[in-house]
Amino acid sequence: MERIYIGMGSNLADPAEQLRSAVDALGQLPDTVLVGVSAFYQSDSLLPGQPRYTNAVAALDSTLAPLDLLDALQAIENDQGRERLERWGPRTLDLDILLFGDRLIDESRLKVPHYHMQERAFVLYPLAELAPEDLRLADGRALADLLAACPFVGLERLSQA
């Protein structure tokens, strides 16, 4: 079993309910145990004119291979009405593999650690709720250093999932 962290986000169709449904679906994945879920956080969209996002992070222990997990996450997104019309466009659900054990993954469909996560407070702060304080990403970066460089600005902590 490997510890895997999944970033979750939604800004359409009752975002908090979308995340709760995603958590339920993550808990049903084969060969996988849902270990924990961060609080929900709300933030502005990266692109102007979109509704605010609700984000969280889930921790899984799984024996699934990375691309098998990616396929399962995309199936959950599709089941919840995800339409891929534009990059970074509004969405019912976005599930991203942030960290996959201590693996560095560089495939056409999957990059781990997730690219740009170091710039996204809505990823780092929920991740920090679940990860050990001394967590180092597979590329050597310390989560504590990433947090120090990415202030808690524009985030609103909502509640436990």
TORDO-58181 format. One record per residue: residue in three letters; x, y, z negated of N, C-alpha, C in turn. Coordinates in Angstrom, 1 decimal, m for minus. Layout:
% residues N
SITE rest   n_px   n_py   n_pz  ca_px  ca_py  ca_pz   c_px   c_py   c_pz
SITE  Ala      X      Y      Z      X      Y      Z      X      Y      Z
...
% end
This chain:
% residues 161
SITE rest   n_px   n_py   n_pz  ca_px  ca_py  ca_pz   c_px   c_py   c_pz
SITE  Met    0.8   m1.2    0.0    0.0    0.0    0.0    0.9    1.2    0.0
SITE  Glu    0.5    2.2    0.8    1.2    3.5    0.8    0.2    4.6    0.4
SITE  Arg    0.7    5.6   m0.3   m0.1    6.8   m0.7   m0.1    7.7    0.5
SITE  Ile   m1.4    8.1    0.9   m1.6    8.9    2.1   m2.5   10.0    1.6
SITE  Tyr   m2.2   11.2    2.1   m3.0   12.4    1.8   m3.7   12.9    3.0
SITE  Ile   m5.0   13.1    2.9   m5.8   13.5    4.0   m6.3   14.9    3.8
SITE  Gly   m6.1   15.8    4.7   m6.7   17.2    4.6   m8.1   17.1    5.2
SITE  Met   m9.0   17.8    4.6  m10.4   17.8    5.0  m10.9   19.2    5.2
SITE  Gly  m11.6   19.5    6.2  m12.1   20.9    6.4  m13.4   20.9    7.2
SITE  Ser  m14.3   21.9    6.9  m15.5   22.0    7.6  m16.0   23.5    7.6
SITE  Asn  m16.6   23.9    8.6  m17.2   25.3    8.5  m18.6   25.3    9.3
SITE  Leu  m19.2   24.1    9.5  m20.5   24.1   10.1  m21.4   23.1    9.4
SITE  Ala  m22.7   23.3    9.5  m23.7   22.3    9.0  m23.4   21.9    7.6
SITE  Asp  m23.5   22.8    6.6  m23.3   22.6    5.2  m22.0   22.0    4.9
SITE  Pro  m20.9   22.8    5.0  m19.5   22.3    4.9  m19.3   21.4    3.6
SITE  Ala  m19.8   21.8    2.5  m19.5   21.1    1.3  m20.1   19.7    1.4
SITE  Glu  m21.3   19.6    2.0  m22.0   18.3    2.2  m21.2   17.5    3.2
SITE  Gln  m20.7   18.1    4.2  m19.8   17.4    5.2  m18.6   16.7    4.5
SITE  Leu  m18.0   17.5    3.6  m16.8   17.0    2.9  m17.2   15.8    2.0
SITE  Arg  m18.3   16.0    1.3  m18.8   14.9    0.4  m19.1   13.6    1.2
SITE  Ser  m19.7   13.8    2.4  m20.0   12.6    3.2  m18.7   12.0    3.7
SITE  Ala  m17.7   12.8    4.0  m16.4   12.3    4.5  m15.7   11.5    3.4
SITE  Val  m15.8   12.0    2.1  m15.2   11.3    1.0  m15.9    9.9    0.9
SITE  Asp  m17.2    9.9    1.0  m17.9    8.6    0.9  m17.3    7.7    2.0
SITE  Ala  m17.2    8.2    3.2  m16.7    7.4    4.4  m15.3    6.9    4.1
SITE  Leu  m14.4    7.8    3.6  m13.0    7.4    3.3  m13.0    6.2    2.3
SITE  Gly  m13.9    6.3    1.4  m14.0    5.2    0.4  m14.4    3.9    0.9
SITE  Gln  m15.0    3.9    2.2  m15.4    2.6    2.8  m14.4    2.1    3.8
SITE  Leu  m13.3    2.8    4.0  m12.3    2.3    5.0  m11.7    0.9    4.6
SITE  Pro  m11.5    0.1    5.6  m10.9   m1.3    5.2   m9.5   m1.1    4.7
SITE  Asp   m9.1   m2.0    3.8   m7.8   m2.1    3.3   m7.3   m0.8    2.7
SITE  Thr   m8.2    0.0    2.2   m8.0    1.3    1.7   m8.7    1.5    0.4
SITE  Val   m8.0    2.2   m0.6   m8.7    2.6   m1.8   m8.6    4.2   m1.9
SITE  Leu   m9.8    4.8   m2.2   m9.8    6.2   m2.4   m9.3    6.5   m3.8
SITE  Val   m8.2    7.2   m4.0   m7.6    7.4   m5.3   m8.0    8.6   m5.9
SITE  Gly   m8.3    9.7   m5.2   m8.7   11.0   m5.8   m9.1   12.0   m4.7
SITE  Val   m9.8   13.0   m5.2  m10.2   14.1   m4.3   m9.9   15.4   m5.1
SITE  Ser   m9.4   16.4   m4.4   m9.1   17.7   m5.0  m10.5   18.4   m5.2
SITE  Ala  m10.4   19.6   m5.8  m11.5   20.5   m5.8  m11.7   21.0   m4.4
SITE  Phe  m12.9   21.6   m4.1  m13.1   22.2   m2.8  m12.7   23.6   m2.9
SITE  Tyr  m12.2   24.1   m1.8  m11.7   25.5   m1.7  m12.3   26.1   m0.4
SITE  Gln  m12.6   27.4   m0.6  m13.2   28.1    0.6  m12.2   29.2    1.0
SITE  Ser  m12.1   29.4    2.4  m11.1   30.3    2.9  m11.7   30.8    4.2
SITE  Asp  m11.1   32.0    4.7  m11.5   32.5    6.0  m10.9   31.6    7.1
SITE  Ser  m11.5   31.6    8.2  m11.0   30.8    9.4   m9.7   31.4    9.8
SITE  Leu   m8.9   30.6   10.4   m7.6   31.1   11.0   m7.9   32.0   12.2
SITE  Leu   m9.1   31.8   12.9   m9.5   32.6   14.0  m10.6   33.5   13.6
SITE  Pro  m10.6   34.8   14.0  m11.7   35.7   13.6  m13.0   35.3   14.2
SITE  Gly  m14.1   35.7   13.5  m15.4   35.5   14.0  m16.0   34.1   13.7
SITE  Gln  m15.3   33.3   13.0  m15.9   32.0   12.6  m16.4   32.0   11.2
SITE  Pro  m17.3   31.1   10.8  m17.7   31.0    9.4  m16.5   30.6    8.6
SITE  Arg  m16.6   30.9    7.3  m15.6   30.4    6.3  m15.5   28.9    6.3
SITE  Tyr  m14.3   28.4    6.0  m14.1   27.0    5.9  m14.2   26.5    4.4
SITE  Thr  m14.6   25.3    4.2  m14.5   24.6    3.0  m13.4   23.5    3.2
SITE  Asn  m12.4   23.4    2.3  m11.4   22.5    2.5  m11.1   21.7    1.2
SITE  Ala  m10.5   20.5    1.3  m10.1   19.7    0.2   m9.0   18.7    0.7
SITE  Val   m8.5   18.0   m0.2   m7.5   16.9    0.1   m8.0   15.7   m0.6
SITE  Ala   m7.9   14.5    0.1   m8.1   13.2   m0.5   m6.8   12.4   m0.6
SITE  Ala   m6.7   11.6   m1.6   m5.5   10.7   m1.7   m6.1    9.3   m1.5
SITE  Leu   m5.4    8.6   m0.6   m5.7    7.2   m0.3   m4.5    6.3   m0.6
SITE  Asp   m4.8    5.1   m1.0   m3.8    4.0   m0.9   m4.3    3.0    0.1
SITE  Ser   m3.4    2.7    1.1   m3.9    1.9    2.2   m2.7    1.1    2.8
SITE  Thr   m3.2    0.0    3.4   m2.2   m0.8    4.2   m2.5   m0.6    5.7
SITE  Leu   m3.4    0.3    6.1   m3.6    0.6    7.5   m2.4    1.2    8.2
SITE  Ala   m2.1    0.8    9.4   m1.1    1.5   10.2   m1.5    2.9   10.5
SITE  Pro   m0.5    3.8   10.7   m0.9    5.2   10.9   m1.8    5.5   12.0
SITE  Leu   m1.6    4.9   13.2   m2.6    5.2   14.3   m3.9    4.5   14.1
SITE  Asp   m4.0    3.4   13.3   m5.2    2.8   13.0   m6.0    3.7   12.0
SITE  Leu   m5.3    4.3   11.1   m6.0    5.2   10.2   m6.4    6.5   11.0
SITE  Leu   m5.6    7.0   11.9   m6.0    8.1   12.7   m7.3    7.8   13.5
SITE  Asp   m7.4    6.6   14.1   m8.6    6.2   14.8   m9.8    6.2   13.9
SITE  Ala   m9.6    5.7   12.7  m10.7    5.6   11.7  m11.2    7.0   11.3
SITE  Leu  m10.2    7.9   11.1  m10.6    9.3   10.7  m11.3   10.0   11.9
SITE  Gln  m10.9    9.7   13.1  m11.6   10.4   14.2  m13.0    9.8   14.4
SITE  Ala  m13.2    8.5   14.1  m14.5    7.9   14.1  m15.4    8.5   13.0
SITE  Ile  m14.9    8.8   11.8  m15.7    9.5   10.8  m16.0   10.9   11.3
SITE  Glu  m15.1   11.6   11.9  m15.4   13.0   12.4  m16.5   12.9   13.4
SITE  Asn  m16.4   11.9   14.4  m17.4   11.8   15.4  m18.8   11.4   14.8
SITE  Asp  m18.8   10.5   13.8  m20.0   10.2   13.2  m20.7   11.4   12.5
SITE  Gln  m19.9   12.3   12.1  m20.5   13.5   11.5  m20.6   14.7   12.4
SITE  Gly  m20.7   14.4   13.7  m21.0   15.4   14.7  m19.9   16.2   15.2
SITE  Arg  m18.7   15.8   15.0  m17.5   16.6   15.5  m17.5   16.7   17.0
SITE  Glu  m17.4   18.0   17.5  m17.3   18.2   19.0  m16.0   18.9   19.1
SITE  Arg  m15.2   18.5   20.1  m13.9   19.1   20.3  m14.0   20.0   21.5
SITE  Leu  m14.5   21.2   21.3  m14.7   22.1   22.4  m13.6   23.1   22.6
SITE  Glu  m12.9   23.5   21.5  m11.8   24.4   21.6  m10.9   24.1   20.4
SITE  Arg   m9.6   24.4   20.7   m8.6   24.2   19.6   m8.9   25.2   18.5
SITE  Trp   m8.9   24.7   17.3   m9.2   25.5   16.1  m10.5   26.1   16.1
SITE  Gly  m11.4   25.6   16.9  m12.8   26.1   16.9  m13.6   25.6   15.7
SITE  Pro  m14.8   26.1   15.6  m15.7   25.7   14.4  m15.9   24.2   14.5
SITE  Arg  m16.1   23.6   13.4  m16.3   22.1   13.4  m17.1   21.7   12.2
SITE  Thr  m17.8   20.6   12.4  m18.5   19.9   11.3  m17.5   19.3   10.3
SITE  Leu  m16.4   18.7   10.9  m15.5   18.0   10.1  m14.1   17.9   10.8
SITE  Asp  m13.1   18.1   10.0  m11.7   17.9   10.5  m11.0   17.1    9.4
SITE  Leu  m10.4   16.0    9.8   m9.7   15.1    8.9   m8.3   15.0    9.5
SITE  Asp   m7.3   15.4    8.7   m5.9   15.4    9.1   m5.0   14.5    8.2
SITE  Ile   m4.2   13.7    8.7   m3.2   13.0    7.9   m2.1   14.0    7.6
SITE  Leu   m2.0   14.4    6.3   m0.9   15.3    5.9    0.4   14.6    5.6
SITE  Leu    0.3   13.6    4.8    1.5   12.8    4.4    1.1   11.3    4.4
SITE  Phe    2.0   10.5    4.9    1.8    9.0    5.0    3.0    8.4    4.3
SITE  Gly    2.8    8.1    3.0    3.9    7.6    2.2    5.2    8.4    2.4
SITE  Asp    6.3    7.8    2.6    7.5    8.6    2.9    7.9    8.5    4.3
SITE  Arg    6.9    8.4    5.2    7.2    8.3    6.6    7.3    9.6    7.3
SITE  Leu    8.2    9.7    8.2    8.3   10.8    9.3    7.7   10.1   10.5
SITE  Ile    6.6   10.7   11.0    6.0   10.2   12.2    6.0   11.3   13.3
SITE  Asp    6.4   10.9   14.5    6.5   11.9   15.6    6.0   11.1   16.8
SITE  Glu    4.7   11.0   17.0    4.1   10.4   18.1    3.2   11.4   18.8
SITE  Ser    2.9   11.1   20.0    2.1   12.1   20.8    0.8   12.4   20.1
SITE  Arg    0.2   11.5   19.4   m1.1   11.7   18.8   m1.0   12.1   17.3
SITE  Leu    0.2   11.9   16.7    0.3   12.1   15.3    1.7   12.6   14.9
SITE  Lys    1.7   13.7   14.1    2.9   14.2   13.6    2.7   14.3   12.0
SITE  Val    3.6   13.6   11.3    3.6   13.6    9.9    5.0   13.8    9.3
SITE  Pro    5.2   14.7    8.4    4.2   15.6    7.7    3.5   16.5    8.7
SITE  His    2.2   16.8    8.4    1.4   17.5    9.3    2.0   18.9    9.6
SITE  Tyr    2.1   19.2   10.9    2.7   20.5   11.3    1.9   21.7   10.7
SITE  His    2.6   22.7   10.4    2.1   24.0    9.8    1.5   23.8    8.4
SITE  Met    1.5   22.7    7.8    0.9   22.6    6.5    1.6   23.5    5.5
SITE  Gln    2.9   23.8    5.7    3.6   24.7    4.8    3.1   26.1    4.8
SITE  Glu    2.4   26.5    5.8    1.8   27.8    6.0    0.4   27.9    5.5
SITE  Arg   m0.2   26.9    5.1   m1.6   26.8    4.8   m2.0   26.6    3.4
SITE  Ala   m2.3   27.7    2.7   m2.6   27.6    1.3   m3.8   26.6    1.1
SITE  Phe   m4.7   26.6    2.0   m5.9   25.7    1.9   m5.6   24.2    2.0
SITE  Val   m4.3   23.9    2.4   m3.8   22.6    2.3   m2.9   22.3    1.1
SITE  Leu   m2.0   23.2    0.9   m1.0   23.0   m0.2   m1.6   23.0   m1.6
SITE  Tyr   m2.5   23.9   m1.9   m3.1   24.0   m3.3   m4.0   22.8   m3.6
SITE  Pro   m4.8   22.3   m2.7   m5.6   21.1   m3.0   m4.6   19.9   m3.1
SITE  Leu   m3.6   19.8   m2.2   m2.6   18.7   m2.3   m1.9   18.7   m3.6
SITE  Ala   m1.6   19.9   m4.1   m0.9   19.9   m5.4   m1.7   19.4   m6.6
SITE  Glu   m3.0   19.4   m6.4   m3.9   18.9   m7.5   m3.7   17.4   m7.6
SITE  Leu   m3.4   16.7   m6.5   m3.3   15.3   m6.5   m1.9   14.7   m6.5
SITE  Ala   m1.0   15.4   m6.0    0.4   14.9   m5.8    1.2   15.1   m7.1
SITE  Pro    2.2   14.2   m7.3    3.1   14.4   m8.4    3.8   15.8   m8.3
SITE  Glu    4.2   16.4   m9.4    4.8   17.7   m9.4    6.1   17.7   m8.7
SITE  Asp    6.8   16.6   m8.7    8.1   16.5   m8.0    8.1   15.9   m6.6
SITE  Leu    6.9   16.0   m6.0    6.7   15.4   m4.7    7.7   16.1   m3.6
SITE  Arg    8.3   15.2   m2.9    9.1   15.7   m1.8    8.5   15.1   m0.5
SITE  Leu    8.4   15.9    0.5    7.9   15.4    1.8    9.0   14.5    2.4
SITE  Ala    8.6   13.7    3.4    9.5   12.8    4.0   10.7   13.5    4.7
SITE  Asp   10.5   14.8    5.0   11.5   15.6    5.6   12.4   16.3    4.6
SITE  Gly   12.2   16.0    3.3   13.0   16.5    2.2   12.5   17.8    1.6
SITE  Arg   11.5   18.4    2.1   11.0   19.6    1.5   10.2   19.3    0.2
SITE  Ala   10.4   20.1   m0.8    9.7   19.9   m2.1    8.4   20.7   m2.0
SITE  Leu    7.3   20.0   m2.4    6.0   20.6   m2.5    6.1   21.9   m3.3
SITE  Ala    6.8   21.9   m4.4    6.9   23.1   m5.3    7.5   24.3   m4.5
SITE  Asp    8.4   24.0   m3.7    9.0   25.1   m2.9    8.0   25.6   m1.8
SITE  Leu    7.3   24.7   m1.2    6.3   25.1   m0.2    5.2   26.0   m0.9
SITE  Leu    4.8   25.6   m2.1    3.8   26.4   m2.9    4.3   27.8   m3.2
SITE  Ala    5.6   27.8   m3.6    6.2   29.1   m4.0    6.2   30.1   m2.8
SITE  Ala    6.4   29.5   m1.6    6.5   30.3   m0.4    5.1   30.6    0.2
SITE  Cys    4.0   30.1   m0.3    2.7   30.2    0.3    1.7   30.6   m0.8
SITE  Pro    1.6   31.9   m1.1    0.8   32.4   m2.2   m0.7   32.0   m2.1
SITE  Phe   m1.3   31.9   m3.2   m2.7   31.6   m3.3   m3.5   32.8   m3.0
SITE  Val   m3.6   33.1   m1.7   m4.2   34.3   m1.2   m5.3   33.9   m0.3
SITE  Gly   m6.5   34.5   m0.4   m7.6   34.2    0.5   m8.3   32.9    0.2
SITE  Leu   m8.0   32.3   m0.9   m8.6   31.0   m1.3   m9.6   31.3   m2.5
SITE  Glu  m10.7   30.6   m2.5  m11.6   30.5   m3.6  m11.8   29.1   m4.0
SITE  Arg  m11.4   28.8   m5.2  m11.6   27.4   m5.7  m13.1   27.2   m6.1
SITE  Leu  m13.7   26.3   m5.5  m15.2   26.1   m5.7  m15.5   25.2   m6.9
SITE  Ser  m15.2   23.9   m6.8  m15.5   23.0   m7.8  m14.9   21.6   m7.5
SITE  Gln  m15.0   20.8   m8.5  m14.6   19.4   m8.2  m15.5   18.8   m7.2
SITE  Ala  m14.9   17.8   m6.4  m15.7   17.1   m5.4  m16.7   16.2   m6.1
% end
